[in-house]
Amino acid sequence: MSDLQCAVRVFVARHGEAEYETDVLADRGGSLTRLGREQAAALADILVGERIAHVYVSSMSRAVQTGEIVAARLGVAVTVREALCEFSVGSYAGQPVEPDPFAATYGHWLAGDLAARIDGGESGAEVVERVSAVLQEIADAHRGEAVLVVSHGGVMCTALPQLAGNLSAGHPAGRALANCAVVRLDADIDGWLARSWADEGLPSRAGHSHSGAT
């Protein structure tokens, strides 16, 4: 990673609860429900003592709305980054949400098989590459600061364990991220470490490698 002169703290949060215009799969859409807005406000309250310098969000409306609520309460600006978006639904666009067409591929990703690809969409390796790259750019721009990143559950569970040196690829198995749940990452010259996964504290070293599921 880049030669960071100072450590950076990155809070990566899933967006708040959302409702959708349609019940079929699509790469866009989703507006926060009343509960989702309350969750975003509660997230701001949690972060108020962290001296957040900036908020970064995916371009999906549910993430933008979440980030804007938090940023308004914290008095900071918001920047949209496409690379933080959820993985594409690919050729499944327009199909029903259930049964979940991504379950098998996602299972491969959590087992460390990042070559697996969603039909018409991304491979796990491509998801990890884009998310890791944008998080590194954010870290490089905020040395010695703390920032909030608002993204999505699928890409968070796929990419963050690959980025953090103390997580296995399979760490998210059985640890689905609720709306506005936060993964806290620290980055310095030695690399990235996950300090917490939602409300779960984490050891400084992984108990096993990134190549298999827990």
For each residue, the residues with C-beta under 8 A, 3 or more apart:
1: 4 136 139 187 189 191 192
2: 136 139 140
3: 189
4: 1 7 8 139 140 143 187 188 189
5: 143 144 189
6: 143 144 188
7: 4 144 186 187 188
8: 4 138 139 142 143 144 145 146 147 186 187 188
9: 50 145 146 147 184 185 186
10: 135 138 139 146 147 148 149 184 185 186 187
11: 47 50 52 146 147 148 149 182 183 184 185
12: 135 149 151 156 160 182 183 184 185
13: 43 66 148 149 150 151 180 181 182 183
14: 150 151 152 153 156 177 178 179 180 181
15: 18 30 32 36 58 60 62 63 65 66 150 151 152 179 180
16: 32 33 35 36 37 38 39 40 43 62 65 66 69 179 180
17: 32 33 35 36 39 179
18: 15 30 31 32 33 36 62
19: 30 31 32 33
20: 23 26 29 30 31
21: 29
22: 26 29
23: 20 96 97
24: 93 94 95 96 97
25: 89 92 93 94 95 96 97 101
26: 20 22 29 89 93 94
27: 85 86 88 89 93
28: 60 61
29: 20 21 22 26 60 61
30: 15 18 19 20 60 61 62
31: 18 19 20 61 62 65
32: 15 16 17 18 19 36 37 40 62 65 66 69
33: 16 17 18 19 36 37
34: 37 38
35: 16 17 38 39
36: 15 16 17 18 32 33 39 40 62 65 66 179
37: 16 32 33 34 40 41 65 69
38: 16 34 35 41 42
39: 16 17 35 36 42 43 66 179 180
40: 16 32 36 37 43 44 65 66 69 70 180
41: 37 38 44 45 69 70 73
42: 38 39 45 46 180
43: 13 16 39 40 46 47 66 70 180 182
44: 40 41 47 48 69 70 73 74
45: 41 42 48 73
46: 42 43 182
47: 11 43 44 50 52 70 74 148
48: 44 45 73 74
49:
50: 9 11 47 146
51: 145 146
52: 11 47 55 70 74 76 146 147 148
53: 76 142 145 146 147
54: 76 77 78 79 142 145 147 148
55: 52 67 70 71 74 76 77 78 79 147 148 149 150
56: 67 78 79 80 81 84 134 138 147 148 149 150
57: 63 64 66 67 68 78 79 80 81 84 149 150 151
58: 15 63 64 80 81 82 84 85 86 150 151 152
59: 63 64 80 81 82 84 85
60: 15 28 29 30 63 64 85 86 152
61: 28 29 30 31 64 65
62: 15 16 18 30 31 32 36 65 66
63: 15 57 58 59 60 66 67 84 85 150 151 152
64: 57 58 59 60 61 67 68 78 80 150
65: 15 16 31 32 36 37 40 61 62 68 69
66: 13 15 16 32 36 39 40 43 57 62 63 69 70 150 180
67: 55 56 57 63 64 70 71 78 148 150
68: 57 64 65 71 72 78
69: 16 32 37 40 41 44 65 66 72 73
70: 40 41 43 44 47 52 55 66 67 73 74 148 150
71: 55 67 68 74 75 76 77 78 148
72: 68 69 75
73: 41 44 45 48 69 70
74: 44 47 48 52 55 70 71
75: 71 72
76: 52 53 54 55 71
77: 54 55 71
78: 54 55 56 57 64 67 68 71
79: 54 55 56 57
80: 56 57 58 59 64
81: 56 57 58 59 84 134 138
82: 58 59 85
83: 130 131 133 134
84: 56 57 58 59 63 81 131 134 149 150 151 152 155
85: 27 58 59 60 63 82 151 152 155
86: 27 58 60 151 152 153 154 155
87: 102 118 121 122 127 152 154 155 158
88: 27 118 120 121 122
89: 25 26 27 92 93 102 118 121
90: 93 118 119 120 121 122
91: 119 120 121
92: 25 89 95 101 102 118 119 120 121
93: 24 25 26 27 89 90
94: 24 25 26
95: 24 25 92 101
96: 23 24 25 99
97: 23 24 25 100
98:
99: 96 103
100: 97 103
101: 25 92 95
102: 87 89 92 105 106 118 154
103: 99 100 106 107
104: 107 108
105: 102 108 109 116 117 118 124
106: 102 103 109 110 154 158
107: 103 104 110 111
108: 104 105 111 113 116 124
109: 105 106 112 113 114 116 124 127 158 169
110: 106 107 157 158 169 170 172 173 213
111: 107 108 169 170 212 213
112: 109 169 170 210 211 212 213
113: 108 109 116 124
114: 109 123 124 125 127 128 162
115: 123 124 125
116: 105 108 109 113 123 124
117: 105 121 122 123 124
118: 87 88 89 90 92 102 105 121 122 123
119: 90 91 92
120: 88 90 91 92
121: 87 88 89 90 91 92 117 118
122: 87 88 90 117 118 126 127
123: 114 115 116 117 118 126 127
124: 105 108 109 113 114 115 116 117 127 128 158
125: 114 115 128 129
126: 122 123 129 130
127: 87 109 114 122 123 124 130 131 155 158 159
128: 114 124 125 131 132 158 159 162 163
129: 125 126 132 133
130: 83 126 127 133 134
131: 83 84 127 128 134 135 151 155 156 158 159 160 163
132: 128 129 135 136 159 162 163
133: 83 129 130 136 137
134: 56 81 83 84 130 131 137 138
135: 10 12 131 132 138 139 149 163 185
136: 1 2 132 133 139 140 187
137: 133 134 140 141
138: 8 10 56 81 134 135 141 142 147 149
139: 1 2 4 8 10 135 136 142 143 187
140: 2 4 136 137 143
141: 137 138
142: 8 53 54 138 139 145 146 147
143: 4 5 6 8 139 140
144: 5 6 7 8
145: 8 9 51 53 54 142
146: 8 9 10 11 50 51 52 53 142
147: 8 9 10 11 52 53 54 55 56 138 142
148: 10 11 13 47 52 54 55 56 67 70 71
149: 10 11 12 13 55 56 57 84 135 138
150: 13 14 15 55 56 57 58 63 64 66 67 70 84
151: 12 13 14 15 57 58 63 84 85 86 131 155 156
152: 14 15 58 60 63 84 85 86 87 155 156
153: 14 86 156 157 176 177
154: 86 87 102 106 157 158
155: 84 85 86 87 127 131 151 152 158 159
156: 12 14 131 151 152 153 159 160 177 183
157: 110 153 154 160 161 172 176 177
158: 87 106 109 110 124 127 128 131 154 155 161 162
159: 127 128 131 132 155 156 162 163
160: 12 131 156 157 163 164 167 183 185 194
161: 157 158 164 167 168 169 170 171 172 194 210
162: 114 128 132 158 159 169 210
163: 128 131 132 135 159 160 185 192
164: 160 161 167 185 192 193 194
165: 191 192 193 205 206
166: 193 194 202 203 204 205 206
167: 160 161 164 171 194 197 202 206 210
168: 161 171 206 207 208 209 210 212 213 214
169: 109 110 111 112 161 162 210 211 212 213
170: 110 111 112 161 173 212 213 214
171: 161 167 168 175 197 214
172: 110 157 161 175 176 177 197
173: 110 170 213 214
174: 214
175: 171 172 197 198 200
176: 153 157 172
177: 14 153 156 157 172 181 183 198
178: 14 181 198
179: 14 15 16 17 36 39
180: 13 14 15 16 39 40 42 43 66
181: 13 14 177 178 198 199
182: 11 12 13 43 46 196 198
183: 11 12 13 156 160 177 194 196 197 198
184: 9 10 11 12 194 195 196
185: 9 10 11 12 135 160 163 164 192 193 194 195
186: 7 8 9 10 192 193 195
187: 1 4 7 8 10 136 139 191 192 193
188: 4 6 7 8 191
189: 1 3 4 5
190:
191: 1 165 187 188
192: 1 163 164 165 185 186 187
193: 164 165 166 185 186 187 202 204
194: 160 161 164 166 167 183 184 185 197 202
195: 184 185 186 201 202
196: 182 183 184 199 200 201 202
197: 167 171 172 175 183 194 200 202
198: 175 177 178 181 182 183
199: 181 196
200: 175 196 197
201: 195 196
202: 166 167 193 194 195 196 197
203: 166 206 207
204: 166 193
205: 165 166
206: 165 166 167 168 203 209 210
207: 168 203
208: 168 212 214
209: 168 206 212
210: 112 161 162 167 168 169 206
211: 112 169
212: 111 112 168 169 170 208 209
213: 110 111 112 168 169 170 173
214: 168 170 171 173 174 208
